[in-house]
């Protein structure tokens, strides 16, 4: 009887340990994913500001696309005409957060 009680208690404790471990790892993965996303946004914003300050008001010097590496991460940008056909250019910048 004591052996059966010991077995039941050990199974219950191991199940609790597994649930706690799953919870801790899910919190860690959430925090890591959030951190990588924030770093990618900062890289993209920093590169965009660098490009905007280099171009100034001279829109003819804007290349149609380009890329750079910041802290080992690749940041790319592309430009294009507005969908309505106006002279202003649209600017799209992307950084892969999983690199």
C-alpha positions as CSV (number, residue, x, y, z in Angstrom):
1,X,0.0,0.0,0.0
2,X,2.8,2.4,0.9
3,X,4.5,1.6,-2.4
4,X,1.3,2.5,-4.3
5,X,1.0,5.8,-2.5
6,X,4.6,6.6,-3.2
7,X,4.1,5.9,-6.9
8,X,1.0,8.1,-7.1
9,X,2.7,10.9,-5.3
10,X,5.8,10.7,-7.5
11,X,3.6,10.7,-10.6
12,X,1.6,13.8,-9.4
13,X,4.8,15.6,-8.5
14,X,6.4,14.9,-11.9
15,X,3.3,16.1,-13.6
16,X,3.4,19.4,-11.6
17,X,7.1,19.7,-12.4
18,X,6.4,19.3,-16.2
19,X,3.6,21.9,-16.1
20,X,5.8,24.4,-14.3
21,X,8.7,23.8,-16.7
22,X,6.3,24.3,-19.7
23,X,5.1,27.5,-18.2
24,X,8.6,28.8,-17.6
25,X,9.7,27.9,-21.1
26,X,6.7,29.5,-22.7
27,X,7.4,32.8,-20.7
28,X,11.0,32.7,-21.9
29,X,10.0,32.1,-25.5
30,X,7.5,35.0,-25.3
31,X,10.2,37.3,-23.8
32,X,12.8,36.3,-26.4
33,X,10.4,36.8,-29.3
34,X,9.4,40.2,-28.0
35,X,13.0,41.2,-27.6
36,X,13.9,40.1,-31.1
37,X,11.0,42.0,-32.5
38,X,11.9,45.2,-30.6
39,X,15.5,44.9,-31.8
40,X,14.4,44.5,-35.4
41,X,12.1,47.6,-35.2
42,X,14.9,49.7,-33.7
43,X,17.3,48.6,-36.5
44,X,14.7,49.4,-39.1
45,X,13.9,52.8,-37.6
46,X,17.6,53.7,-37.2
47,X,18.4,52.8,-40.8
48,X,15.4,54.7,-42.1
49,X,16.4,57.8,-40.2
50,X,20.0,57.5,-41.5
51,X,18.7,57.2,-45.1
52,X,16.3,60.1,-44.7
53,X,19.0,62.4,-43.3
54,X,21.4,61.4,-46.1
55,X,18.8,62.0,-48.8
56,X,17.6,65.3,-47.4
57,X,15.1,66.9,-49.8
58,X,16.9,65.6,-52.9
59,X,14.4,62.8,-53.9
60,X,16.2,62.1,-57.1
61,X,19.2,60.7,-55.1
62,X,16.9,57.9,-53.6
63,X,17.8,54.5,-55.0
64,X,14.9,52.2,-55.7
65,X,16.2,49.6,-53.2
66,X,19.2,48.9,-51.0
67,X,20.3,47.0,-47.9
68,X,22.8,47.1,-45.1
69,X,23.9,45.0,-42.2
70,X,23.5,46.4,-38.7
71,X,24.7,44.3,-35.7
72,X,24.8,41.2,-37.9
73,X,21.1,41.8,-39.1
74,X,20.2,42.6,-42.6
75,X,18.0,45.6,-43.1
76,X,16.5,46.3,-46.6
77,X,14.5,49.1,-48.0
78,X,12.6,49.7,-51.2
79,X,10.9,52.7,-52.7
80,X,8.2,53.1,-55.3
81,X,5.6,55.5,-56.6
82,X,2.4,56.1,-54.7
83,X,-0.5,54.0,-55.9
84,X,-2.4,57.1,-56.8
85,X,0.3,58.1,-59.3
86,X,1.5,61.2,-57.3
87,X,5.1,62.3,-57.4
88,X,5.8,61.3,-53.8
89,X,7.6,58.1,-53.2
90,X,6.6,55.4,-50.7
91,X,9.4,54.0,-48.5
92,X,9.3,50.4,-47.1
93,X,11.9,49.1,-44.7
94,X,12.2,45.6,-43.3
95,X,14.5,43.8,-40.9
96,X,14.3,40.1,-40.3
97,X,13.9,39.5,-36.6
98,X,14.8,35.8,-36.8
99,X,18.4,36.3,-38.2
